[in-house]
Amino acid sequence: MQTHFTAEQLRDPDTAEANKILRTCVHCGMCTATCPTFLLLGDELDSPRGRIYLIKDMLENDRPASELEVRHVDRCLSCLSCMTTCPSGVHYMHLVDHARRHIEETYVRPWPERALRAVLAKVLPNPSLFRLSLRAAALARPLGRLIPGQSMTAQRLRGMLALAPAALPPPSPVQEAQVHKAEGVRRGRVGLLTGCAQKVLNPSINEATIRLLTRMGIEVVITPGQGCCGALTHHMGQHDPAMAAARANITAWSAEIAGEGLDAIVVNASGCGTTLKDYGFMFREEPEAEQAARVSALAMDITEVLEKFAYAPTREKPGLTVAYHSACSLQHGQKITALPKQLLNRAGFTVKEPAEGHICCGSAGTYNILQPEIAGQLRARKLENINRTRADLIAAGNIGCMTQLAGDALPVVHTVELLDWMAGGPKPPRLATAGLPA
């Protein structure tokens, strides 16, 4: 794609990167075939190619974002399916992230939109505030059916109440800053990102991760000072809060690396993992560039760590069929596709892959709150394909997807909970309540 940025514009590193990405695009349109929003809406501007044209025009002319660009960029899930499909290697993720920051800095949204985004940016990365908000939402949940109208505000309110769980698990002390010693001879030492929303919604994921790794002889360090990875605000275009969250993590893990050292930084929420692995790029012009690159190089999904340390089950085969949902951030963002299924097979599960596995479930961070209608359609489509597998349960590697897919007949369990169970850990809580056999 031909571009016409000025020399002055190209002095900005982000604009120079956008120019490089835009020039990689050859207009082939192969991305449209795998884009969820184009699949549903059929609008060229709701495809990656269409959004690329909009972003190019906005950035090249160095003008504030208009309602047109905002509408179509906001509808992008950042599922990155287009990057898997693209034969030219267009790095759409960095381009759309830059566009979102430009929109945030130049476009004045209607006040209800600004208020909602401010609340999400404040509450979701803060476990204490998030827990309080979920308790309030659970109390208000019956009122969701009484909210009238089909306005975006009404849809969002109903959607947020529907997503709130009826009850929350109690806080888990094992997730707090501490060192979990390896059992037996220590084979490795890793840091664990405990996350923000996941800590509140499903602490059993972190508990299973710690149990499994320590039984395998791996010391697990939860460093003081770590918190949200920054992805939630980053994908809303809120650059400074995202960088502050990432910087805190980089500082915390760098101190640990300089001390006793780390063999890996384990991430069991794939949306967070995609962002951690991008810290090196995000901080390429910052004073922490070297530290950020080191953290990115150490970041590994839990399945990568289990494979590295030769995971092996100890229980008999459970006789259960698992529908494996491959989170977009894992398969498209991190290019981890076969490994989780191989580990589940090794653990004795029969693994089924639903049709359209490359299509997003509609969670996408805050997307199912900000774009509830599209997210709802994608959820229904995903569950229909999953139910056709006639599996006993759903396995996934991302808390956002798990929350989005919950509430159907099938229990949704994190992959690491199943692997921990088959290697001597307890039965996952969601399987126990579903009455599935041990």
Secondary structure, DSSP 4 states (H G I P E B T S, - for coil): ------TTGGGSHHHHHHHHHHHH-----GGGGG-HHHHHH--GGGSHHHHHHHHHHHHHTT-PPPHHHHHHHHT-----HHHHH-TT---HHHHHHHHHHHHHHH----HHHHHHHHHHHHHTT-HHHHHHHHHHHHHHGGGGGG--S-SHHHHHHHHHHHHS-SS-PPP-GGGSSEEEPPSSS--EEEEEE--SHHHHH-THHHHHHHHHHHHTTEEEEE-TT----SHHHHTTT-HHHHHHHHHHHHHHHHHHHHTT--SEEEESSHHHHHHHTTHHHHTTTSTTHHHHHHHHHHEEEHHHHHHHTT----SPP---EEEE---HIIIIIS---HHHHHHHHHTT-EEE--TTTTS--S-TTTHHHHSHHHHHHHHHHHHHHHHTTT-SEEEES-HHHHHHHTTSSS-EEEHHHHHHHHTT-PPPHHHHHHT---
